[in-house]
Amino acid sequence: MVKKIVLAICCFATITLSAQNGTVSPYSFFGIGDLRSISTVENQMMGGLAMYTDSIHLNINNPASLGKIGPTIYAAAVSHRELRLETFSAEQNTSVTNLDYLAIALPLKVQRMGLNFGLKPFSSVGYNLLDERTNSSGNAVTNQFSGDGGINQLFLSAGFRLMPGLHLGATVNYHFGRLENNRQQTTEGVQFGTLDLRESQISGFDFNYALTYEPKISSKHTLFSSVRVRTQTNLTSENTQTIGTFVPLSGNEIEVFDVNLDEVNLRFTEIKIPTTYSFGLGIGEDKHWFVGGEYSLQQFSDYSSPFLEASNTRYEDASAIAFGGYFIPDYSSFDSYLKRVVYRAGLRLDNSGFVVNDKELSNFGITFGMGLPIGADFTNLNLGFELGRRGTTMNNLVRESYFKVSIGLSLNARWFLKRQIN
């Protein structure tokens, strides 16, 4: 009965959440929206570390982990985020719920070679902004900006063991989606307003390579090291633009026409997201504890998105640092369930390289959570929590404070088998 309930929750989440915007951030106005670094709940709660791998948990950002995979694993997660958006003069509370990922890992040869495929979001657009000013004639001018859509990512990974402790993996990612940005302007004393609607159909590929080396440094302890490279993402954008006039009171369009983007070479544009390099190092005792750190850098100053550029933005090189780990009191305990629970915690600091009004956006988060065993076949329910802050109230910007709750399921293939007595 418990299994049927959990499966029903997964199906319901997949159907209802797929139609929702992945963000409500005003910063998704810029470029291709919020770039979302999605990892499994287990990794998220260790500060977002992708370097740690083992044989019973899925790691969708480190394909080298597939060289260690044991059972077939089905994984899915949903998250809910409560946000407080602040400026110097105003404050607003909002929230958003998402389906974070769906993935399956298949061992081709147990703890030697495996495959992984799935779906997760890459970027999200979801904003509604109001800008009120006064023109030279003293009349109020109102600009309303709204947008939705996003880019999804289908991925296929393979990994294998080169030698004991040394694993190599690669991922091919296919990106696809639609972005819509709408601007409406009305002026006091003017009968009609103007509108500008832009749509982009996005598609493209990139690759992710990973190498992990985990030598034993004592009878109990293992050194964990990882190098990951995500190649430059080259996306093709097919763009359309419609401009015209409308009646502010009713919203009815009066006259609209399509802009000939071919004349200005903007019908088809290329979006370039630069290569990211990540390096991780940690130490741990198998099935007991682990602690580690990871550093990532990206030459984001080379970012390019011609059709979606904003006038008050520029790009600098980006970096991120994360620390985290886990602790299991006694994974084999028979008399105490709490001793078998995995306790995780971490923190992270992201310098996005994205500069708005001469201020770079940074994000700081503190994470913690638990992995709750279900049955005796390595199936677990993962609960995660994150407290964080992004942006600033300086230079007419918005500061986002958020609390995120994540629920992830990691289901072993044997969990679906019907037990029989011969």
TORLUM-73781 format. One record per residue: residue in three letters; x, y, z of N, C-alpha, C in turn. Coordinates in steps of 0.05 Angstrom, whole numbers, plus 5000, padded with zeros to 4 digits. Each point is the difference from the previous one (the first is absolute). Layout:
<rs>
AlaXYZXYZXYZ...
</rs>
This chain:
<rs>
Met501649765000498450245000501750255000Val502250015016501750235001501350054973Lys500849794986501250034974498050124980Lys497549925001497950114982499650295005Ile500050085026499650285007502350174989Val502549915004502350154990500050024970Leu499349794986499950014970497850194991Ala497850015014497950184993500950295003Ile501550065022501150265004501850084977Cys501749824992501950064978498550064974Cys498049854994498450044975498550275001Phe498850065024498650255003501950244997Ala502349985012502050224999500850044971Thr500549794985500950024972497950154983Ile497549935004497850124984499550295007Thr499950065026499150265009502350214999Leu502449925005502250195003501350074973Ser499749834980501450054975498950254986Ala497650095006498950234987500650265015Gln501449995023500550245015502650134993Asn500250275004502550144997502049905020Gly502549984992502049905018501150225018Thr499350254996501050225016498050235002Val500350165020498550255002502050235005Ser502549954993502150205005499950234980Pro500250255008500250224980502649984984Tyr502049865010502549974985499849814976Ser497749854998499649844977499250164976Phe499850275003499550184978502450014981Phe502449945010502450044985500949744986Gly501050034975501149784985498049774996Ile500849765005498349774996498749925027Gly500050185019498749955026501949905021Asp498849905022501649885022501349754990Leu502749995001501449754995499949835025Arg498849774998499449835023501949775001Ser501750005021501949785003498749785017Ile498549834987498449795014501849765005Ser500049905025501249755007498149845017Thr500649755006498249845017499850135028Val497949945014499650115026502349925019Glu501049764996502349915017502450194996Asn500650074975502250184995499450295007Gln497550094996499350275007500450055029Met499449815017500150045029502950005011Met501949934983502850025007501250244987Gly498550224998500950244988500150004970Gly498949794988500049984971502449854990Leu501549875017502449844992499249794979Ala501449994978499649794980502349805000Met502050045017502449834999499649735013Tyr498249995020499749755016498349804984Thr501049754999498649794986500149755017Asp497949834997500049745012498349814983Ser499549765009498849794983497049995001Ile498750155019497149975003498550264996His501450224995498750264995500650104973Leu498150134987500350114974501250285002Asn501950064982501350264999499750094971Ile498150184994499350074973502050204988Asn501850115017501950204990502949894998Asn500349755008502749884999499849734987Pro500449984973499649744986502049795008Ala502350085012501949815009498949825022Ser497950095014498749845021498849754989Leu499449994974498749764989501949764999Gly502650055002501949775002499849865027Lys498550115019499849885027497249905005Ile498150064982497149945006499649715003Gly498349935020499349725006497349934989Pro497850075014497349934991499050204980Thr497949924985498550194984498650205018Ile500250264994498950205017498150194985Tyr497650045011498150194989500050245019Ala500350244990500150245018498350224989Ala498750145019498350234993499950195024Ala499550264996499950195022498250234993Val498850115020498450254998501150195021Ser499650264996500950205019498050225002His499950135023498350235004501750225013Arg499850244988501650225010498350245008Glu500450105024498750245010502050234997Leu499250224988501850224995499050275011Arg501850165010499450275007501750184982Leu498750174984501350184981500050285012Glu502350125002500350265014501450214983Thr499150245001501450244991500250195024Phe501250244995500150195022497350095009Ser498049994982497450125006497749805001Ala500449754992497849824999500949715006Glu498049845006500549725007497749834990Gln500549764990497949824990500849715006Asn498049855008500449715004498849844978Thr501349794991498949834979501249725003Ser499249824983500949725002499849874973Val501449774997500049854976500649715006Thr498749814986500349725004500949874973Asn501949825001501149894975500449705002Leu499949874977501149744996502950034992Asp501949915016502850054996501449824980Tyr499449745002501349814982498649735000Leu500349864978499249724997502449854987Ala500849785012502449874989500049705007Ile501449854983500449715004502949934995Ala501149845018502849904997499949704997Leu501449904980500049714994502949895000Pro500649815017502649885000500349804976Leu501950054983500649814978501749775011Lys501850065019501549815014500450115028Val498949855020499850115027502750115010Gln500050255008502250155011502450004981Arg499449994975502150024979499250194978Met497549994992499050164977497050055002Gly499150244993497250065002499150224981Leu497450024997498750214984498050155017Asn499550254993498150175014498750184980Phe497450035002498650204983497750125015Gly499250244991497950135015499450284989Leu498550155015499050274993500250185024Lys501050244995500150215021499950274987Pro499350215015500050274989502850124998Phe500550164979502650144997499750295006Ser497950134992499550285007497050045001Ser499250215015497150065003499650304998Val497750084988499250284998497250025012Gly499750195018497450045013500150265016Tyr499250224988500150265014497650184992Asn499450195016498050204995500850265013Leu501150194985501250245011498550254990Leu500050205018498750254993501950235005Asp500350174979501850235001498450254994Glu499850185020498450254997501950245001Arg499850174979501750244998498350234990Thr501350244999498850244990501650104976Asn498650064977501550094977500550305002Ser501250114979500850295000497650185001Ser497649904992497650165001498549985026Gly501149855019498749975026497949785001Asn499749844979498049794999501249745010Ala498449845014500949755011500349794977Val502349865000500449794980500449745015Thr498449804993500149745014500949784981Asn502149865007500949774985499549755016Gln498649814989499649745013501449794984Phe501849855014501649794988499149735012Ser499549814983499349735009501449794982Gly500449775012501349794984499549735013Asp500149794983499849735010501549814981Gly500049755007501449804984502549905013Gly501749874985502449895011501349804980Ile502349905008501549814984500349745017Asn499249784988500449745013502449854989Gln500849805015502549864993499549705001Leu500249864977500149714999502949915001Phe500649815017502849925003500349704998Leu502249914989500849724998502949985009Ser500549845020502749985012501049714999Ala502649974999501249745003502650035016Gly500649805016502450015017501049725004Phe502649985005501249735005502550035017Arg500849775011502349995018502549944983Leu502050185001502449954985501849805016Met500150035026501549835018498950055028Pro500649845019498950045027500550295010Gly497950135007500250285010500050214979Leu500249934974500150204979497749964981His498450214996497549984984499950234981Leu498849954976499850204979497149994989Gly498950244993497350004989499650244982Ala497949994984499350224982496950014997Thr499150254995497150054997499650174974Val498049934985499150174978497350125008Asn499750264998497650145008498750134976Tyr497449964996498550134979498150205014His500250254992498450225011497850084981Phe497650045011497850094983498050165017Gly498750194987498050155015499150254985Arg498450165014498850244989500250225020Leu500850254992500050235017498250214989Glu498550135017498150214991500450245018Asn500550244988500450255014498150214988Asn498550125018497950194991500350275014Arg499950214985500150275011497650164990Gln498650135019497750184994500550275012Gln499750214984500550275009497450174997Thr499350145021497750194998501050275011Thr498950214988500750285008497550155007Glu500150145022497750165009499250204979Gly497450004993499050194981500149894971Val501149774996500249884973498049774999Gln498449994979497849814998500949714998Phe502149964984500949724995502849955013Gly500449755007502649925010501549854978Thr502549955005501749854981500849745012Leu500449804983500849735010502449904983Asp501649835013502349884988500249725010Leu499449804984500149725008502249864985Arg501849865015502249864989499949715009Glu500349814980500049725006502549874988Ser501149815014502449854991499649715004Gln500549844979500049715002502949915002Ile500749865021502849945007500649714996Ser502449934989500949735000503050004997Gly501249775009503049984998501149795019Phe502649964998501349785015502450125016Asp500749855021502650035012500849735013Phe502449995011501149745011501250055028Asn499949795015501150015027501949765004Tyr502550055008501949795005500950005029Ala500449775011500849985028502049785005Leu501950055018502049805008500150015031Thr499849775013500249985029502249815007Tyr501550065021502149835010499649985030Glu499749765010499349965028501749785013Pro502650075005501849805012499549975030Lys500649765010500049955029502550135012Ile499850155021502350125013500549885027Ser498149825009500449845025498049774998Ser500049845020498249775000497150085000Lys499450245011497250095002499450244981His502050164994499550264987500650004970Thr498450154986500350034971500350294993Leu501850064981500350274990498350024975Phe498350214998498350044977501050244984Ser500449964974500850234983498449984974Ser499550234988498350014976500850244983Val499949954973500350224981497649974980Arg498650224996497850004981500250234981Val499349954975500050214980497350004985Arg498650225001497650034984500750184976Thr499949904976500950154977498150234994Gln501050184983498450234992497349914988Thr497950125010497349944990499450184976Asn499549884977499350154976497149954993Leu498450205004497149984995499250164976Thr498249894984498950154977497250115008Ser499650254995497550135007498650104974Glu497649904996498350104978498150215011Asn500250254991498750225013497750124983Thr498050105014497950164988499450245017Gln499250224988499350245015497550134988Thr498250075017497550134992499750265015Ile499450224985499650265013497350114990Gly498950185016497450114993498850185021Thr497450054998498650165019497649855012Phe499150095023497749875014498550205016Val497649935008498350175018500649935029Pro501150185016500749935027497749905017Leu497750114998497749925017499149724994Ser499949924975498949744993502249804994Gly502450094992502149834992499849914971Asn498050094985499649924972502150124983Glu501149844982502150094981498650154977Ile501350224992499050174979501449944973Glu502650025001501649944976502649885008Val500649774989502549865007501249894974Phe502649984999501349894977502749875009Asp500949814984502449865005502450164990Val502150015017502550144993501649814982Asn501150114979501749844982502849985012Leu500449795016502649975013502249914981Asp499249904977502149924980501750234991Glu498750244999501550244991502250085018Val499749935026502150085020501549755010Asn499749784986501549755007499449905028Leu497450035009499249905026497949784999Arg499449904976498049794999501149745013Phe502549944994501449775013502550115013Thr500249965026502450095015501149775016Glu502550035009501449805015500450105028Ile499449835020500450075028502449835009Lys502050135011502449865009500350035031Ile500049775013500549995029502649875005Pro502050145011502849905000500449755017Thr502249874995500849755014500350055030Thr499249805015500350005029501949785009Tyr501950075018501949805011499549985030Ser499949755010499649955028502049815011Phe501050065025502049845013499149945029Gly500149755008499149935026502049835015Leu499950025027501849855017498649955027Gly500249755010498749935025501249755012Ile499049945024500949765014497749885015Gly499949745003497849875014500549725007Glu498249895016500049725008497449874989Asp500349794985497849884986497749935018Lys497650094992497549955015499950125027His501750205005500150135027500050304998Trp502050124986500150294998501650084976Phe499650254992501550124978499950315003Val502250134992500150294999501750084977Gly499250214985501550084977499350284990Gly501550094980499650264988500349994970Glu498850194987500150014970500150294991Tyr501750054980500350274989499549984970Ser498450194990499350024971500750274990Leu500950014975500450264987499149994971Gln499150234991498950024973500650284988Gln501050004976500750254987497550134988Phe498250085019497450104992500150264985Ser502350135000500250254985499749954970Asp500249744992499749934971497149934993Tyr498250035020497249944995498950184978Ser498349884982498950154978497249914994Ser498150204998497249954994498950244986Pro500550044974499450254986497150095001Phe498149824996497250084998498850075028Leu501249885021498950025027501650185018Glu501850174989501650175017498350235012Ala500950095024498850235013502150225002Ser499150254999501950224998501650055026Asn498949925023501350065026501449765011Thr500949814984501449775009502749964987Arg501849875013502549914989500849745014Tyr502249884991500749745010503049995008Glu500549885022502749965010500549705005Asp502449925005500649725006498649925026Ala499049765000498449905023501649795015Ser499249965026501249795016498049915021Ala500549775011498249895021501749825018Ile499450005026501449835019497949875018Ala500349755006498149855016501549825020Phe498949975024501049825020497649835010Gly500649755007497849845010500949725008Gly498149855011500649735007497649865012Tyr500449755010497949855012501049845023Phe498149905017500749845023497949795004Ile500849755002498249785007500949885026Pro498450025022500949895025500749704999Asp498249834989500549724997498149884979Tyr501149974976498349934977498849725003Ser501249825017499149735003498449955026Ser499350225013498649975026497249874996Phe499449815017497549865000498050125020Asp501050125021498250095022499350294999Ser501350164982499450284999499950104971Tyr497650084991499650114973501750254996Leu500050185020501450254998503049974995Lys501149785010502849954995500649934971Arg498049914985500449934972499450244981Val499050215011499450244985502650144991Val500050104975502350164991499550305005Tyr501750125016499850295006501950154983Arg499050204984501650154982499950305005Ala502250144994500050295004502250124982Gly499750264994502050134983499450294997Leu501850144986499650284993501350064973Arg499150214987501150074974499850304995Leu501950104984500150284992500450014970Asp498250124986500250024970500350294992Asn502150064986500350264987499349954970Ser497750104992498849924975501550114976Gly501550225003501150144977498150174985Phe497550015009497950154988499750275014Val500650214986500150275012497750174990Val498350105018497750164994500350275015Asn499750224986500450275012502650015015Asp502149894988502750005011500349855027Lys498249825005500249825024499949714991Glu502049845008499949724994498149855018Leu498549824989498149845016501549765013Ser499849985026501249785014497849865016Asn500449745006498049845013501449845022Phe499050025025501049855022497849825012Gly500749755005498049825010501249815021Ile498349935020500749805020498049774997Thr501049764998498449774994500249795022Phe497949845003500049785019497649824993Gly500249755009497949814993500649725011Met498149824993500249725009499349814978Gly501449775000499349784983498749785016Leu497449954995498549815017499749734986Pro501249795011499849734988497149914999Ile499349874977497449874997500549714994Gly499449825018500549724996502949935002Ala500849774989502849915003501449974974Asp499150144979501249964973501250264989Phe501050185017501350244993498250224988Thr497349965002498250204993499850215022Asn499950264993499950205021498450254991Leu498950135019498650264997501850215010Asn500650204984501950215007498550275004Leu500450115024498850265006502350215002Gly499650224987502050215000498950285005Phe501750165012499250285007502350194993Glu499350234991502050204993499150285007Leu501750145014499650295006502050164984Gly499150204986501950154983499250284994Arg501850144987499550284992501550054975Arg498750154981501250074975499450304994Gly502150134989499650274992500350205022Thr499350254995500350225019497950214995Thr499550185020498150224996501450254990Met502649994996501550234990499650034970Asn500550244990499850074971497449924988Asn497850045015497349954990499549704993Leu501349825014499749724995498249875021Val499549744997498349855017501649795015Arg499549975026501249795016498049785005Glu500949764993498249765004501049845024Ser498249975019500649825023498149764997Tyr501049765003498349774994500549775020Phe497949845002500049755015499049784981Lys501649804995499349794981499749735014Val497949864993499649725010500049824977Ser501649785001500149814978499449725010Ile498649854983499449725007500849834976Gly501849815005501049834978499749715007Leu499349844980499849715003502249874984Ser501349815012502049844987499149715004Leu499049884978498749745002501749794987Asn500649795015501449774989498249834983Ala501049884979498449834982498649785015Arg501349895020498849785015497550095015Trp499750265003497750115014497449944985Phe500249964974497749954983499349714997Leu501749825009499649724996497949895020Lys498449824990498049875018501349765013Arg500050005026501249785015498349744997Gln501449784995498649744997501449795017Ile498449815009501149775015499549754983Asn502249874992499749764983499749755018
</rs>
